[in-house]
Amino acid sequence: MISFEYLKFPEYNKGRLAHEARRDQGNPKVPNIENFDFDNPLNRWRMHRNTFFQRWINFVTQESRNLG
């Protein structure tokens, strides 16, 4: 079985990540965030996210055609 847990939330945009990071500041159960600019968060995973989901959709579509 393949685990994609490391992807966490690839569908999130940079604003959502900044919102959740601010929300979790001061929560002792959440590790401190390092190297994150709350005022100008970057989204460096958008292309990878889009590629991953497009390939996944293509795979599921092809598999469903093979079954039917």
Gaussian input, Z-matrix of N, CA and C with variables (Angstrom, degrees):
# hf/3-21g

backbone

0 1
 N
 C     1     B1
 C     2     B2     1     A1
 N     3     B3     2     A2     1     D1
 C     4     B4     3     A3     2     D2
 C     5     B5     4     A4     3     D3
 N     6     B6     5     A5     4     D4
 C     7     B7     6     A6     5     D5
 C     8     B8     7     A7     6     D6
 N     9     B9     8     A8     7     D7
 C    10    B10     9     A9     8     D8
 C    11    B11    10    A10     9     D9
 N    12    B12    11    A11    10    D10
 C    13    B13    12    A12    11    D11
 C    14    B14    13    A13    12    D12
 N    15    B15    14    A14    13    D13
 C    16    B16    15    A15    14    D14
 C    17    B17    16    A16    15    D15
 N    18    B18    17    A17    16    D16
 C    19    B19    18    A18    17    D17
 C    20    B20    19    A19    18    D18
 N    21    B21    20    A20    19    D19
 C    22    B22    21    A21    20    D20
 C    23    B23    22    A22    21    D21
 N    24    B24    23    A23    22    D22
 C    25    B25    24    A24    23    D23
 C    26    B26    25    A25    24    D24
 N    27    B27    26    A26    25    D25
 C    28    B28    27    A27    26    D26
 C    29    B29    28    A28    27    D27
 N    30    B30    29    A29    28    D28
 C    31    B31    30    A30    29    D29
 C    32    B32    31    A31    30    D30
 N    33    B33    32    A32    31    D31
 C    34    B34    33    A33    32    D32
 C    35    B35    34    A34    33    D33
 N    36    B36    35    A35    34    D34
 C    37    B37    36    A36    35    D35
 C    38    B38    37    A37    36    D36
 N    39    B39    38    A38    37    D37
 C    40    B40    39    A39    38    D38
 C    41    B41    40    A40    39    D39
 N    42    B42    41    A41    40    D40
 C    43    B43    42    A42    41    D41
 C    44    B44    43    A43    42    D42
 N    45    B45    44    A44    43    D43
 C    46    B46    45    A45    44    D44
 C    47    B47    46    A46    45    D45
 N    48    B48    47    A47    46    D46
 C    49    B49    48    A48    47    D47
 C    50    B50    49    A49    48    D48
 N    51    B51    50    A50    49    D49
 C    52    B52    51    A51    50    D50
 C    53    B53    52    A52    51    D51
 N    54    B54    53    A53    52    D52
 C    55    B55    54    A54    53    D53
 C    56    B56    55    A55    54    D54
 N    57    B57    56    A56    55    D55
 C    58    B58    57    A57    56    D56
 C    59    B59    58    A58    57    D57
 N    60    B60    59    A59    58    D58
 C    61    B61    60    A60    59    D59
 C    62    B62    61    A61    60    D60
 N    63    B63    62    A62    61    D61
 C    64    B64    63    A63    62    D62
 C    65    B65    64    A64    63    D63
 N    66    B66    65    A65    64    D64
 C    67    B67    66    A66    65    D65
 C    68    B68    67    A67    66    D66
 N    69    B69    68    A68    67    D67
 C    70    B70    69    A69    68    D68
 C    71    B71    70    A70    69    D69
 N    72    B72    71    A71    70    D70
 C    73    B73    72    A72    71    D71
 C    74    B74    73    A73    72    D72
 N    75    B75    74    A74    73    D73
 C    76    B76    75    A75    74    D74
 C    77    B77    76    A76    75    D75
 N    78    B78    77    A77    76    D76
 C    79    B79    78    A78    77    D77
 C    80    B80    79    A79    78    D78
 N    81    B81    80    A80    79    D79
 C    82    B82    81    A81    80    D80
 C    83    B83    82    A82    81    D81
 N    84    B84    83    A83    82    D82
 C    85    B85    84    A84    83    D83
 C    86    B86    85    A85    84    D84
 N    87    B87    86    A86    85    D85
 C    88    B88    87    A87    86    D86
 C    89    B89    88    A88    87    D87
 N    90    B90    89    A89    88    D88
 C    91    B91    90    A90    89    D89
 C    92    B92    91    A91    90    D90
 N    93    B93    92    A92    91    D91
 C    94    B94    93    A93    92    D92
 C    95    B95    94    A94    93    D93
 N    96    B96    95    A95    94    D94
 C    97    B97    96    A96    95    D95
 C    98    B98    97    A97    96    D96
 N    99    B99    98    A98    97    D97
 C   100   B100    99    A99    98    D98
 C   101   B101   100   A100    99    D99
 N   102   B102   101   A101   100   D100
 C   103   B103   102   A102   101   D101
 C   104   B104   103   A103   102   D102
 N   105   B105   104   A104   103   D103
 C   106   B106   105   A105   104   D104
 C   107   B107   106   A106   105   D105
 N   108   B108   107   A107   106   D106
 C   109   B109   108   A108   107   D107
 C   110   B110   109   A109   108   D108
 N   111   B111   110   A110   109   D109
 C   112   B112   111   A111   110   D110
 C   113   B113   112   A112   111   D111
 N   114   B114   113   A113   112   D112
 C   115   B115   114   A114   113   D113
 C   116   B116   115   A115   114   D114
 N   117   B117   116   A116   115   D115
 C   118   B118   117   A117   116   D116
 C   119   B119   118   A118   117   D117
 N   120   B120   119   A119   118   D118
 C   121   B121   120   A120   119   D119
 C   122   B122   121   A121   120   D120
 N   123   B123   122   A122   121   D121
 C   124   B124   123   A123   122   D122
 C   125   B125   124   A124   123   D123
 N   126   B126   125   A125   124   D124
 C   127   B127   126   A126   125   D125
 C   128   B128   127   A127   126   D126
 N   129   B129   128   A128   127   D127
 C   130   B130   129   A129   128   D128
 C   131   B131   130   A130   129   D129
 N   132   B132   131   A131   130   D130
 C   133   B133   132   A132   131   D131
 C   134   B134   133   A133   132   D132
 N   135   B135   134   A134   133   D133
 C   136   B136   135   A135   134   D134
 C   137   B137   136   A136   135   D135
 N   138   B138   137   A137   136   D136
 C   139   B139   138   A138   137   D137
 C   140   B140   139   A139   138   D138
 N   141   B141   140   A140   139   D139
 C   142   B142   141   A141   140   D140
 C   143   B143   142   A142   141   D141
 N   144   B144   143   A143   142   D142
 C   145   B145   144   A144   143   D143
 C   146   B146   145   A145   144   D144
 N   147   B147   146   A146   145   D145
 C   148   B148   147   A147   146   D146
 C   149   B149   148   A148   147   D147
 N   150   B150   149   A149   148   D148
 C   151   B151   150   A150   149   D149
 C   152   B152   151   A151   150   D150
 N   153   B153   152   A152   151   D151
 C   154   B154   153   A153   152   D152
 C   155   B155   154   A154   153   D153
 N   156   B156   155   A155   154   D154
 C   157   B157   156   A156   155   D155
 C   158   B158   157   A157   156   D156
 N   159   B159   158   A158   157   D157
 C   160   B160   159   A159   158   D158
 C   161   B161   160   A160   159   D159
 N   162   B162   161   A161   160   D160
 C   163   B163   162   A162   161   D161
 C   164   B164   163   A163   162   D162
 N   165   B165   164   A164   163   D163
 C   166   B166   165   A165   164   D164
 C   167   B167   166   A166   165   D165
 N   168   B168   167   A167   166   D166
 C   169   B169   168   A168   167   D167
 C   170   B170   169   A169   168   D168
 N   171   B171   170   A170   169   D169
 C   172   B172   171   A171   170   D170
 C   173   B173   172   A172   171   D171
 N   174   B174   173   A173   172   D172
 C   175   B175   174   A174   173   D173
 C   176   B176   175   A175   174   D174
 N   177   B177   176   A176   175   D175
 C   178   B178   177   A177   176   D176
 C   179   B179   178   A178   177   D177
 N   180   B180   179   A179   178   D178
 C   181   B181   180   A180   179   D179
 C   182   B182   181   A181   180   D180
 N   183   B183   182   A182   181   D181
 C   184   B184   183   A183   182   D182
 C   185   B185   184   A184   183   D183
 N   186   B186   185   A185   184   D184
 C   187   B187   186   A186   185   D185
 C   188   B188   187   A187   186   D186
 N   189   B189   188   A188   187   D187
 C   190   B190   189   A189   188   D188
 C   191   B191   190   A190   189   D189
 N   192   B192   191   A191   190   D190
 C   193   B193   192   A192   191   D191
 C   194   B194   193   A193   192   D192
 N   195   B195   194   A194   193   D193
 C   196   B196   195   A195   194   D194
 C   197   B197   196   A196   195   D195
 N   198   B198   197   A197   196   D196
 C   199   B199   198   A198   197   D197
 C   200   B200   199   A199   198   D198
 N   201   B201   200   A200   199   D199
 C   202   B202   201   A201   200   D200
 C   203   B203   202   A202   201   D201

   B1=1.4489
   B2=1.5293
   B3=1.3143
   B4=1.4606
   B5=1.5229
   B6=1.3186
   B7=1.4583
   B8=1.5251
   B9=1.3086
   B10=1.4597
   B11=1.5225
   B12=1.3158
   B13=1.4596
   B14=1.5259
   B15=1.3221
   B16=1.4575
   B17=1.5180
   B18=1.3247
   B19=1.4592
   B20=1.5205
   B21=1.3091
   B22=1.4592
   B23=1.5246
   B24=1.3213
   B25=1.4512
   B26=1.5279
   B27=1.3188
   B28=1.4641
   B29=1.5215
   B30=1.3291
   B31=1.4607
   B32=1.5273
   B33=1.3282
   B34=1.4623
   B35=1.5230
   B36=1.3200
   B37=1.4581
   B38=1.5260
   B39=1.3113
   B40=1.4689
   B41=1.5239
   B42=1.3116
   B43=1.4584
   B44=1.5201
   B45=1.3174
   B46=1.4672
   B47=1.5221
   B48=1.3297
   B49=1.4598
   B50=1.5247
   B51=1.3211
   B52=1.4651
   B53=1.5276
   B54=1.3299
   B55=1.4648
   B56=1.5282
   B57=1.3273
   B58=1.4622
   B59=1.5255
   B60=1.3166
   B61=1.4633
   B62=1.5264
   B63=1.3323
   B64=1.4686
   B65=1.5301
   B66=1.3215
   B67=1.4632
   B68=1.5256
   B69=1.3244
   B70=1.4613
   B71=1.5219
   B72=1.3281
   B73=1.4618
   B74=1.5219
   B75=1.2893
   B76=1.4520
   B77=1.5167
   B78=1.3249
   B79=1.4616
   B80=1.5261
   B81=1.3251
   B82=1.4693
   B83=1.5280
   B84=1.3241
   B85=1.4687
   B86=1.5269
   B87=1.3333
   B88=1.4641
   B89=1.5198
   B90=1.3471
   B91=1.4643
   B92=1.5329
   B93=1.3202
   B94=1.4600
   B95=1.5192
   B96=1.3167
   B97=1.4589
   B98=1.5177
   B99=1.3168
   B100=1.4584
   B101=1.5260
   B102=1.3026
   B103=1.4659
   B104=1.5227
   B105=1.3034
   B106=1.4624
   B107=1.5129
   B108=1.3170
   B109=1.4604
   B110=1.5282
   B111=1.3252
   B112=1.4582
   B113=1.5237
   B114=1.3249
   B115=1.4619
   B116=1.5181
   B117=1.3164
   B118=1.4604
   B119=1.5362
   B120=1.3341
   B121=1.4664
   B122=1.5293
   B123=1.3116
   B124=1.4583
   B125=1.5198
   B126=1.3059
   B127=1.4621
   B128=1.5211
   B129=1.3143
   B130=1.4635
   B131=1.5199
   B132=1.2972
   B133=1.4549
   B134=1.5276
   B135=1.3195
   B136=1.4691
   B137=1.5247
   B138=1.3193
   B139=1.4609
   B140=1.5271
   B141=1.3271
   B142=1.4607
   B143=1.5265
   B144=1.3147
   B145=1.4669
   B146=1.5158
   B147=1.3259
   B148=1.4570
   B149=1.5207
   B150=1.3228
   B151=1.4643
   B152=1.5197
   B153=1.3299
   B154=1.4635
   B155=1.5204
   B156=1.3355
   B157=1.4551
   B158=1.5245
   B159=1.3222
   B160=1.4628
   B161=1.5198
   B162=1.3217
   B163=1.4667
   B164=1.5198
   B165=1.3236
   B166=1.4592
   B167=1.5289
   B168=1.3291
   B169=1.4669
   B170=1.5200
   B171=1.3178
   B172=1.4656
   B173=1.5217
   B174=1.3252
   B175=1.4598
   B176=1.5244
   B177=1.3336
   B178=1.4654
   B179=1.5217
   B180=1.3130
   B181=1.4593
   B182=1.5195
   B183=1.3159
   B184=1.4647
   B185=1.5229
   B186=1.3232
   B187=1.4676
   B188=1.5253
   B189=1.3221
   B190=1.4675
   B191=1.5241
   B192=1.3168
   B193=1.4695
   B194=1.5227
   B195=1.3319
   B196=1.4599
   B197=1.5240
   B198=1.3181
   B199=1.4672
   B200=1.5223
   B201=1.3089
   B202=1.4610
   B203=1.4697
   A1=109.49
   A2=116.45
   A3=121.98
   A4=108.96
   A5=116.45
   A6=121.01
   A7=109.71
   A8=115.82
   A9=121.12
   A10=110.87
   A11=116.28
   A12=120.90
   A13=112.27
   A14=117.15
   A15=120.24
   A16=112.34
   A17=117.61
   A18=120.41
   A19=112.03
   A20=116.11
   A21=123.25
   A22=110.34
   A23=119.86
   A24=121.50
   A25=110.17
   A26=118.00
   A27=119.43
   A28=113.41
   A29=117.16
   A30=119.25
   A31=112.24
   A32=117.67
   A33=121.21
   A34=110.77
   A35=114.80
   A36=118.27
   A37=108.28
   A38=116.00
   A39=119.44
   A40=112.42
   A41=118.08
   A42=120.59
   A43=112.44
   A44=115.98
   A45=119.96
   A46=110.69
   A47=116.58
   A48=119.77
   A49=111.13
   A50=116.83
   A51=120.19
   A52=110.16
   A53=116.86
   A54=121.01
   A55=110.89
   A56=116.73
   A57=119.97
   A58=111.69
   A59=116.92
   A60=119.72
   A61=110.23
   A62=116.94
   A63=120.30
   A64=110.92
   A65=115.51
   A66=120.35
   A67=111.23
   A68=116.26
   A69=120.82
   A70=113.97
   A71=117.99
   A72=119.34
   A73=109.26
   A74=115.70
   A75=119.99
   A76=114.35
   A77=117.35
   A78=120.59
   A79=107.67
   A80=118.40
   A81=120.06
   A82=113.54
   A83=117.58
   A84=120.51
   A85=112.49
   A86=116.39
   A87=121.22
   A88=108.42
   A89=117.64
   A90=119.30
   A91=111.61
   A92=116.02
   A93=120.54
   A94=110.22
   A95=115.38
   A96=121.29
   A97=108.57
   A98=116.14
   A99=121.62
   A100=109.41
   A101=116.17
   A102=122.62
   A103=112.24
   A104=117.50
   A105=121.90
   A106=108.19
   A107=116.38
   A108=122.33
   A109=108.46
   A110=116.63
   A111=121.11
   A112=112.39
   A113=117.14
   A114=120.69
   A115=113.03
   A116=117.38
   A117=121.02
   A118=109.59
   A119=117.21
   A120=118.81
   A121=110.71
   A122=115.81
   A123=121.01
   A124=110.20
   A125=115.56
   A126=121.48
   A127=106.98
   A128=115.99
   A129=120.71
   A130=112.05
   A131=117.10
   A132=119.93
   A133=112.77
   A134=119.32
   A135=121.81
   A136=111.96
   A137=118.00
   A138=120.44
   A139=110.59
   A140=116.91
   A141=120.67
   A142=110.75
   A143=116.51
   A144=120.99
   A145=110.32
   A146=116.92
   A147=120.61
   A148=111.56
   A149=116.60
   A150=120.64
   A151=110.88
   A152=116.79
   A153=120.82
   A154=110.94
   A155=117.72
   A156=120.31
   A157=111.95
   A158=118.18
   A159=120.08
   A160=110.58
   A161=117.14
   A162=120.06
   A163=111.32
   A164=117.20
   A165=121.02
   A166=110.25
   A167=116.91
   A168=120.86
   A169=110.37
   A170=117.23
   A171=120.33
   A172=111.37
   A173=117.32
   A174=121.63
   A175=110.86
   A176=116.54
   A177=120.27
   A178=110.55
   A179=117.24
   A180=120.99
   A181=110.75
   A182=116.88
   A183=121.00
   A184=110.92
   A185=117.52
   A186=120.86
   A187=111.17
   A188=117.21
   A189=119.36
   A190=110.75
   A191=118.05
   A192=120.98
   A193=110.76
   A194=116.22
   A195=120.11
   A196=111.78
   A197=117.29
   A198=120.99
   A199=112.52
   A200=115.97
   A201=118.77
   A202=113.46
   D1=135.73
   D2=-179.67
   D3=-95.94
   D4=134.43
   D5=178.54
   D6=-109.29
   D7=132.59
   D8=177.85
   D9=-110.89
   D10=26.84
   D11=-176.51
   D12=-58.45
   D13=-32.62
   D14=-177.31
   D15=-64.24
   D16=-17.91
   D17=-179.78
   D18=-70.34
   D19=-23.63
   D20=-178.38
   D21=54.35
   D22=-103.82
   D23=-176.27
   D24=-128.28
   D25=74.22
   D26=-176.63
   D27=-67.24
   D28=-16.96
   D29=-179.59
   D30=-79.02
   D31=-11.27
   D32=-178.71
   D33=-70.67
   D34=142.79
   D35=172.10
   D36=-92.14
   D37=173.01
   D38=-174.23
   D39=-64.73
   D40=-32.03
   D41=178.41
   D42=-67.08
   D43=-37.86
   D44=179.19
   D45=-66.60
   D46=-40.75
   D47=178.68
   D48=-63.48
   D49=-41.46
   D50=178.57
   D51=-64.22
   D52=-40.79
   D53=178.27
   D54=-60.08
   D55=-47.73
   D56=-178.40
   D57=-69.17
   D58=-34.21
   D59=178.11
   D60=-65.68
   D61=-43.15
   D62=176.97
   D63=-63.70
   D64=-41.47
   D65=-179.74
   D66=-60.15
   D67=-38.47
   D68=-174.35
   D69=-87.29
   D70=-6.09
   D71=178.05
   D72=-61.14
   D73=134.83
   D74=179.58
   D75=86.47
   D76=-7.54
   D77=176.90
   D78=-80.55
   D79=116.39
   D80=-176.20
   D81=-66.10
   D82=-16.28
   D83=-179.87
   D84=-85.14
   D85=-10.51
   D86=-178.03
   D87=-110.65
   D88=127.08
   D89=179.66
   D90=-62.70
   D91=150.73
   D92=177.16
   D93=-63.00
   D94=143.15
   D95=179.20
   D96=-91.74
   D97=130.47
   D98=178.42
   D99=-114.39
   D100=151.68
   D101=176.07
   D102=57.68
   D103=43.34
   D104=178.10
   D105=-128.75
   D106=121.60
   D107=179.47
   D108=-91.78
   D109=103.76
   D110=-177.36
   D111=-63.62
   D112=-30.76
   D113=-177.68
   D114=-82.78
   D115=-22.13
   D116=-179.68
   D117=-143.19
   D118=66.21
   D119=-179.19
   D120=-68.61
   D121=145.06
   D122=179.91
   D123=-104.02
   D124=148.90
   D125=175.37
   D126=-115.91
   D127=95.28
   D128=-178.08
   D129=-98.81
   D130=1.61
   D131=-175.16
   D132=-109.08
   D133=0.18
   D134=-174.55
   D135=-56.71
   D136=-48.41
   D137=-179.18
   D138=-62.46
   D139=-42.68
   D140=179.91
   D141=-66.01
   D142=-39.77
   D143=177.55
   D144=-61.39
   D145=-48.32
   D146=-178.87
   D147=-62.62
   D148=-42.45
   D149=178.66
   D150=-63.32
   D151=-45.37
   D152=-179.92
   D153=-58.49
   D154=-51.34
   D155=-176.91
   D156=-67.94
   D157=-36.14
   D158=178.16
   D159=-64.88
   D160=-43.29
   D161=177.93
   D162=-65.67
   D163=-37.24
   D164=178.64
   D165=-65.11
   D166=-44.33
   D167=177.90
   D168=-62.43
   D169=-43.33
   D170=177.95
   D171=-61.61
   D172=-41.66
   D173=179.44
   D174=-62.93
   D175=-48.31
   D176=-179.10
   D177=-63.25
   D178=-40.89
   D179=178.78
   D180=-62.18
   D181=-46.12
   D182=-179.90
   D183=-64.14
   D184=-42.48
   D185=179.30
   D186=-63.50
   D187=-40.01
   D188=179.90
   D189=-67.49
   D190=-33.07
   D191=175.93
   D192=-68.02
   D193=-38.13
   D194=179.69
   D195=-67.53
   D196=-30.56
   D197=-179.69
   D198=-80.05
   D199=-26.95
   D200=-172.52
   D201=-103.68

